[in-house]
């Protein structure tokens, strides 16, 4: 029973952290571009970066940037869960040998 609880605990933490990481990265990038656009000499660069980021996210979200952010975050969390499951499988094989 401890293997199952360890698996579920590890899987839950991996899914949560793998979901939060791209959201924080996207939010930090967007905030950085927004702050850069408030500097008069870098205003064009900041606005261009913000527009490109929204366009990139809209590509993954069928025209909606927030859905694109969610799609990327959910995909990262699924990949993180698969990696965690693979590592648990490899560790359980080493214990058997």
C-alpha positions in Angstrom: 0.0 0.0 0.0 2.9 2.4 0.6 4.0 2.1 -3.1 0.6 3.2 -4.2 0.4 6.2 -1.8 4.0 7.2 -2.8 3.1 7.0 -6.4 -0.1 9.1 -6.0 1.7 11.7 -3.9 4.6 11.9 -6.3 2.3 12.0 -9.3 0.1 14.7 -7.8 3.1 16.9 -6.9 4.6 16.4 -10.4 1.3 17.3 -12.1 0.8 20.4 -10.0 4.4 21.7 -10.4 4.5 20.9 -14.1 1.2 22.8 -14.6 2.3 25.9 -12.6 5.7 26.2 -14.2 4.7 27.2 -17.7 1.9 29.5 -16.4 4.5 31.3 -14.3 7.0 31.4 -17.2 4.3 32.8 -19.6 3.1 35.3 -16.9 6.6 36.5 -16.2 7.4 36.9 -19.9 4.2 38.9 -20.5 4.8 41.1 -17.4 8.4 41.7 -18.5 7.3 42.8 -22.0 4.6 45.0 -20.4 7.1 46.7 -18.2 9.6 47.1 -21.0 6.8 48.8 -23.1 6.4 51.4 -20.4 10.0 52.6 -21.0 9.8 55.3 -23.7 12.9 54.3 -25.6 11.9 50.6 -25.6 8.2 51.0 -26.1 8.2 49.5 -29.6 10.2 46.4 -28.5 7.9 45.8 -25.5 4.7 46.1 -27.6 6.1 43.9 -30.3 7.1 41.2 -27.7 3.6 41.3 -26.1 1.9 41.1 -29.5 4.0 38.1 -30.6 3.4 36.3 -27.3 -0.3 36.8 -27.6 -0.2 35.5 -31.2 1.8 32.5 -30.2 -0.6 31.6 -27.4 -3.6 32.2 -29.7 -2.1 29.6 -32.1 -2.4 26.9 -29.4 -5.7 28.2 -28.1 -7.7 28.3 -31.4 -7.6 32.1 -31.4 -7.8 32.6 -27.6 -4.5 33.3 -25.8 -5.7 32.2 -22.4 -6.8 28.8 -23.8 -3.4 28.5 -25.4 -1.8 29.1 -22.0 -4.0 26.4 -20.5 -3.3 23.9 -23.4 0.5 24.4 -22.9 0.2 24.0 -19.1 -2.0 20.9 -19.3 0.4 19.3 -21.9 3.4 20.0 -19.6 1.6 18.5 -16.7 0.8 15.3 -18.7 4.3 15.0 -19.9 5.6 15.5 -16.3 3.2 12.8 -15.1 4.5 10.4 -17.8 8.1 11.1 -16.8 7.3 10.5 -13.1 5.6 7.2 -13.9 8.5 6.1 -16.0 11.0 6.9 -13.2 8.9 5.0 -10.7 8.8 2.0 -13.1 12.5 2.1 -13.6 13.1 2.3 -9.8 10.8 -0.6 -9.2 12.6 -2.7 -11.8 16.0 -2.0 -10.1 14.5 -3.2 -6.7 13.5 -6.5 -8.3 16.9 -7.2 -9.7 
